[in-house]
Amino acid sequence: MTPTPEDSVPDGDATLSRAFRDGDEHVLRSVYARWSPLVHTLALRSLTDVAAAEDVTQQVFVRAWRSRSTYDPVRAPLGAWLVGITRNCIADAHADHARRARLTLAVAGEEAATSTVDDTDELAERVLVAAELDRLDAVPRSVMRLAFYEELSHREIAERLDLPLGTVKSHIRRSLARLRTRMEVIE
């Protein structure tokens, strides 16, 4: 007989997993007590914001409860399934943050366009820089926006995006070189 993931966990976890999947509402409290510290820690490490981590923790358990019928204790322990949901919720939170940042930039751009600007060259340069940032691939673009618009340190960016510090520095260096080259061509 081949052992399954469910066989490798203590009986209490297997019972808890089955009861959760079967919709026992009383078990939800136990599941939350057992795995919410892990979920919250993962969210906080990636998002670096307590409120955002708390929101993600709540979203994870709401999603898990709503999709509990798709959970198969034979395929994975409940904790691993919850970590997968956590990763998806963290990715959604990063995407929402990026969307809000783009909206803020768009609004700021509109305000700048409607205000009286003495130096039109400066405005044109800001527009060009924003356009060039949009041309970067997704990861370098996120790195650059976190560095220059949110003014995060390289280490904070690495933690937020779950990237090695050297990778963050490389993305910034290459993106700045590309930006410099494009700006020289435009001028």
C-alpha positions in Angstrom: 0.0 0.0 0.0 1.4 3.4 -1.0 1.3 6.1 1.7 -0.7 9.2 0.9 -0.1 12.7 2.2 -3.0 12.2 4.5 -1.3 9.1 6.0 1.8 11.1 6.9 0.0 13.6 9.1 -1.1 12.9 12.7 -4.6 11.4 13.0 -5.9 14.7 14.4 -4.8 16.6 11.3 -6.4 14.0 8.9 -9.7 14.2 10.9 -9.6 17.9 10.9 -8.9 18.0 7.2 -11.8 15.7 6.4 -14.2 17.6 8.6 -13.1 20.9 7.1 -13.7 19.5 3.5 -17.0 18.2 4.6 -18.2 21.6 5.8 -18.1 21.3 9.6 -18.3 24.9 10.6 -17.0 24.2 14.1 -13.8 22.9 12.6 -13.2 26.2 10.8 -12.2 27.8 14.1 -9.7 25.0 14.8 -8.3 25.3 11.2 -7.9 29.0 11.6 -6.2 28.7 15.0 -3.9 26.1 13.6 -2.8 27.7 10.3 -3.5 31.4 10.6 -0.1 32.2 12.2 1.7 30.6 9.2 -0.6 32.3 6.7 -0.2 35.7 8.4 3.6 35.3 8.5 3.9 34.5 4.8 1.7 37.5 3.9 3.6 39.9 6.2 7.0 38.8 4.8 5.9 39.4 1.3 3.7 42.5 1.7 5.6 44.1 4.6 2.4 45.8 5.8 0.5 44.5 8.8 -2.9 45.6 7.6 -2.4 44.1 4.2 -1.2 40.8 5.8 -4.3 40.7 8.0 -6.5 41.3 4.9 -4.7 38.5 3.1 -5.1 36.2 6.1 -8.8 36.8 6.1 -9.1 36.3 2.4 -7.2 33.0 2.5 -9.6 31.5 5.0 -12.7 32.9 3.3 -11.5 31.4 0.0 -10.6 28.2 1.6 -14.0 27.8 3.2 -15.8 28.7 0.0 -13.7 26.3 -2.1 -13.4 23.5 0.5 -15.2 21.1 -1.8 -12.2 21.2 -4.2 -9.8 20.3 -1.4 -8.6 16.7 -1.6 -6.8 15.5 1.5 -5.3 12.6 -0.4 -3.4 15.0 -2.7 -2.0 17.3 -0.1 -2.2 18.1 3.6 -4.6 21.0 4.5 -1.7 23.2 5.5 -0.1 22.9 2.1 -3.4 23.6 0.4 -3.8 26.8 2.5 -0.2 27.9 1.7 -1.1 27.6 -2.0 -4.2 29.8 -1.5 -2.0 32.2 0.5 0.4 32.5 -2.4 -2.5 33.4 -4.7 -3.9 35.9 -2.3 -0.5 37.6 -1.9 -0.1 37.8 -5.7 -3.5 39.3 -5.9 -2.6 41.9 -3.2 0.6 42.8 -5.1 -1.4 43.2 -8.3 -4.0 45.4 -6.5 -1.2 47.5 -5.1 0.3 47.9 -8.6 -3.1 48.8 -10.0 -3.6 51.4 -7.4 -0.1 52.8 -8.0 -0.8 53.1 -11.7 -4.1 54.9 -11.0 -2.3 57.3 -8.6 0.3 57.9 -11.3 -2.4 58.5 -13.9 -4.2 61.0 -11.6 -1.0 62.7 -10.7 -0.2 62.9 -14.5 -3.6 64.5 -15.2 -3.1 67.0 -12.3 0.3 67.9 -13.7 -1.1 68.3 -17.2 -3.8 70.6 -16.0 -1.7 72.7 -13.7 0.5 75.5 -15.0 4.0 74.1 -15.4 6.8 76.5 -16.0 9.2 73.9 -17.1 7.6 71.8 -19.9 10.8 69.9 -20.5 10.6 68.5 -16.9 7.0 67.4 -17.6 7.9 65.8 -20.9 10.8 64.0 -19.2 8.5 62.6 -16.5 6.1 61.4 -19.2 8.9 59.8 -21.1 10.3 58.1 -18.0 6.8 56.7 -17.1 6.4 55.5 -20.7 9.8 53.8 -20.6 9.0 52.1 -17.3 5.9 50.7 -18.8 8.0 49.2 -21.6 10.0 47.1 -19.1 9.1 43.5 -18.4 6.8 42.9 -15.4 9.4 42.1 -12.7 11.9 44.9 -13.6 9.0 47.3 -13.8 7.8 46.4 -10.4 11.3 46.7 -9.0 11.8 50.2 -10.5 8.4 51.4 -9.3 9.0 50.2 -5.8 12.5 51.8 -5.8 11.5 55.2 -7.2 7.9 55.8 -6.6 7.6 54.1 -3.2 11.2 54.8 -2.3 11.9 51.3 -0.9 15.4 50.1 -0.3 16.8 47.3 -2.3 16.4 44.9 0.7 12.8 46.0 1.2 12.1 45.4 -2.5 13.7 41.9 -2.3 11.6 41.0 0.6 8.4 42.4 -0.8 8.8 40.6 -4.2 10.5 37.5 -2.7 13.6 38.0 -4.9 17.3 37.6 -4.0 18.9 41.0 -3.2 21.4 40.6 -6.0 18.6 40.1 -8.5 16.9 43.3 -7.4 20.1 45.2 -7.8 20.7 43.7 -11.3 17.1 44.7 -12.4 17.7 48.3 -11.2 21.1 48.6 -12.8 19.9 47.1 -16.1 16.7 49.1 -16.1 18.5 52.4 -15.4 21.0 51.6 -18.2 18.1 50.9 -20.6 16.3 54.1 -19.5 19.5 56.1 -19.9 20.0 54.8 -23.4 16.4 55.4 -24.4 16.5 58.9 -23.0 19.8 59.7 -25.0 18.2 58.4 -28.2 15.1 60.6 -27.6 17.1 63.7 -26.9 
